[in-house]
Amino acid sequence: MSIQVKQLYFNFLGATVSLGIHPEVEGELAFVLRFFRANIGDVALHEVNFSVEFVAWASAAPELLTCSGRRVAMRRSSAPEFDLHVERCERGDRTIFRCAHTWIDAPERCHCHGDDFRIGVSEGSTVMVIDFMRDLVIRHLESRGRVVLHAAGSLVDGELVAICGAKGAGKTTSLLHSLESPRCRYFTGDKIFLEQRSDGIWGHPWRDWPYIGFGTLSHARWLLSRLKPLLGEVASKPERAKVLIDPDEFESKVGGADMQPRRLSVLLFPRVAPGEPCQTHEVTDGATKWALVNQSLERLAATSFFSWQSYLVPDYTKMFETLATMRPALEALSVYEGTGDLRRAVIDAADAAFSRAACS
């Protein structure tokens, strides 16, 4: 009797991944499919770049489950769930990455035209599969020239404000403060993919798995009260400690997520200083704007461990070509720096930009 493999497609900005799901692992992949639901459907919208077959962990050939190799990091994180390590071993023109609950059978090198992967999953595979899928799609899009901002996003009166900056600058703090206002809506927490259209630069959201510090949450009491049934009593938690929050629960508590692309109106660069008054300052010099944008580019290669992702190493030539064509439109955007406690940084920057646009 033939096995009825469920066929789905992951589509995002010109990238398409074919997903073949064997019936015995549908339960293990339920959360993964829910996480990516905005991008998954029954139809391939573009040429298939990668094919991924999901099977049961124990269905692998014995030699795959017993081959020895060197231990490598997939990802290092202070969150135990995201601290991922695997054993790597080569088998001809394929590479195997394996841990106690997941294995990935990958091509030695991807050509982005139907390259095939086979993944063995079990109950503990959720985080690793999500990390693999996100990594594969982002690397492919970066290689094809897609520009990605390391930024959170808030919609103010329907206009996209990208909150950019390095880790610890205050992106999440600014975002959460903005969402206290009924004028604002959650867009994304970590990455914005850029696209140039005839009417300006548009941003596409990328779904995030929130990992938020208790210190940040303590300054967003409206959200903390809504999350209390999930987090319990947090008063005794160290401010520097962080917590992973179920993305569906998080989005429901902040009023939902808008997963549609929006025209980018404002770039905000925060610098949090608790206890100091919130202030916003417009950046008008084109060279300074350009420097700030360059500092906020997301390049997966800069934060990756190529001991395991060697099958697809991005070539950034096309990305920088795309960025150069975007430069006039990016420099034409309203750009602000926010300092202090950031309570009104997003709304103040948006209002100043809207007022200036109305007067011009």
ChimeraX attribute file (.defattr): number of C-alpha atoms within 10 A of each C-alpha:
attribute: neighborCount
match mode: 1-to-1
recipient: residues
	/A:1	3
	/A:2	4
	/A:3	8
	/A:4	10
	/A:5	16
	/A:6	14
	/A:7	14
	/A:8	17
	/A:9	21
	/A:10	24
	/A:11	22
	/A:12	18
	/A:13	15
	/A:14	14
	/A:15	21
	/A:16	26
	/A:17	27
	/A:18	23
	/A:19	22
	/A:20	18
	/A:21	20
	/A:22	16
	/A:23	14
	/A:24	15
	/A:25	17
	/A:26	18
	/A:27	11
	/A:28	17
	/A:29	20
	/A:30	11
	/A:31	14
	/A:32	19
	/A:33	18
	/A:34	13
	/A:35	19
	/A:36	17
	/A:37	12
	/A:38	15
	/A:39	17
	/A:40	20
	/A:41	16
	/A:42	12
	/A:43	13
	/A:44	16
	/A:45	16
	/A:46	14
	/A:47	15
	/A:48	19
	/A:49	19
	/A:50	22
	/A:51	19
	/A:52	21
	/A:53	19
	/A:54	25
	/A:55	22
	/A:56	21
	/A:57	21
	/A:58	14
	/A:59	11
	/A:60	15
	/A:61	9
	/A:62	9
	/A:63	8
	/A:64	16
	/A:65	16
	/A:66	9
	/A:67	14
	/A:68	14
	/A:69	14
	/A:70	10
	/A:71	16
	/A:72	17
	/A:73	17
	/A:74	21
	/A:75	16
	/A:76	15
	/A:77	9
	/A:78	10
	/A:79	13
	/A:80	9
	/A:81	13
	/A:82	15
	/A:83	14
	/A:84	17
	/A:85	17
	/A:86	21
	/A:87	19
	/A:88	21
	/A:89	18
	/A:90	16
	/A:91	13
	/A:92	8
	/A:93	9
	/A:94	14
	/A:95	19
	/A:96	24
	/A:97	24
	/A:98	26
	/A:99	16
	/A:100	13
	/A:101	16
	/A:102	21
	/A:103	28
	/A:104	24
	/A:105	22
	/A:106	24
	/A:107	21
	/A:108	16
	/A:109	15
	/A:110	17
	/A:111	12
	/A:112	19
	/A:113	12
	/A:114	16
	/A:115	16
	/A:116	17
	/A:117	16
	/A:118	19
	/A:119	22
	/A:120	21
	/A:121	26
	/A:122	19
	/A:123	13
	/A:124	13
	/A:125	20
	/A:126	20
	/A:127	15
	/A:128	24
	/A:129	20
	/A:130	18
	/A:131	15
	/A:132	13
	/A:133	15
	/A:134	15
	/A:135	15
	/A:136	18
	/A:137	21
	/A:138	21
	/A:139	20
	/A:140	23
	/A:141	19
	/A:142	24
	/A:143	19
	/A:144	19
	/A:145	18
	/A:146	21
	/A:147	24
	/A:148	24
	/A:149	22
	/A:150	22
	/A:151	27
	/A:152	25
	/A:153	29
	/A:154	27
	/A:155	25
	/A:156	22
	/A:157	13
	/A:158	14
	/A:159	17
	/A:160	24
	/A:161	29
	/A:162	30
	/A:163	33
	/A:164	28
	/A:165	22
	/A:166	15
	/A:167	10
	/A:168	11
	/A:169	17
	/A:170	24
	/A:171	27
	/A:172	25
	/A:173	24
	/A:174	29
	/A:175	29
	/A:176	27
	/A:177	23
	/A:178	25
	/A:179	22
	/A:180	17
	/A:181	12
	/A:182	10
	/A:183	13
	/A:184	24
	/A:185	25
	/A:186	22
	/A:187	29
	/A:188	25
	/A:189	24
	/A:190	22
	/A:191	24
	/A:192	28
	/A:193	21
	/A:194	23
	/A:195	20
	/A:196	17
	/A:197	11
	/A:198	6
	/A:199	8
	/A:200	16
	/A:201	17
	/A:202	18
	/A:203	24
	/A:204	22
	/A:205	22
	/A:206	21
	/A:207	21
	/A:208	16
	/A:209	16
	/A:210	19
	/A:211	16
	/A:212	16
	/A:213	18
	/A:214	20
	/A:215	17
	/A:216	20
	/A:217	21
	/A:218	15
	/A:219	16
	/A:220	20
	/A:221	14
	/A:222	16
	/A:223	18
	/A:224	20
	/A:225	15
	/A:226	15
	/A:227	17
	/A:228	11
	/A:229	9
	/A:230	13
	/A:231	13
	/A:232	10
	/A:233	10
	/A:234	14
	/A:235	10
	/A:236	7
	/A:237	12
	/A:238	11
	/A:239	14
	/A:240	10
	/A:241	14
	/A:242	18
	/A:243	14
	/A:244	16
	/A:245	16
	/A:246	14
	/A:247	16
	/A:248	14
	/A:249	13
	/A:250	19
	/A:251	18
	/A:252	11
	/A:253	15
	/A:254	18
	/A:255	13
	/A:256	14
	/A:257	17
	/A:258	16
	/A:259	15
	/A:260	10
	/A:261	16
	/A:262	20
	/A:263	19
	/A:264	23
	/A:265	24
	/A:266	25
	/A:267	27
	/A:268	29
	/A:269	29
	/A:270	28
	/A:271	21
	/A:272	20
	/A:273	15
	/A:274	13
	/A:275	9
	/A:276	11
	/A:277	12
	/A:278	18
	/A:279	18
	/A:280	21
	/A:281	16
	/A:282	14
	/A:283	17
	/A:284	14
	/A:285	10
	/A:286	16
	/A:287	11
	/A:288	13
	/A:289	21
	/A:290	14
	/A:291	10
	/A:292	19
	/A:293	21
	/A:294	12
	/A:295	14
	/A:296	17
	/A:297	19
	/A:298	20
	/A:299	18
	/A:300	15
	/A:301	15
	/A:302	7
	/A:303	10
	/A:304	16
	/A:305	15
	/A:306	14
	/A:307	13
	/A:308	21
	/A:309	20
	/A:310	15
	/A:311	17
	/A:312	19
	/A:313	18
	/A:314	20
	/A:315	15
	/A:316	18
	/A:317	12
	/A:318	16
	/A:319	19
	/A:320	15
	/A:321	13
	/A:322	18
	/A:323	20
	/A:324	11
	/A:325	11
	/A:326	18
	/A:327	14
	/A:328	13
	/A:329	13
	/A:330	23
	/A:331	17
	/A:332	14
	/A:333	18
	/A:334	23
	/A:335	27
	/A:336	26
	/A:337	20
	/A:338	26
	/A:339	22
	/A:340	19
	/A:341	22
	/A:342	29
	/A:343	24
	/A:344	21
	/A:345	28
	/A:346	33
	/A:347	24
	/A:348	19
	/A:349	24
	/A:350	25
	/A:351	15
	/A:352	17
	/A:353	19
	/A:354	15
	/A:355	11
	/A:356	11
	/A:357	10
	/A:358	8
	/A:359	6
	/A:360	5
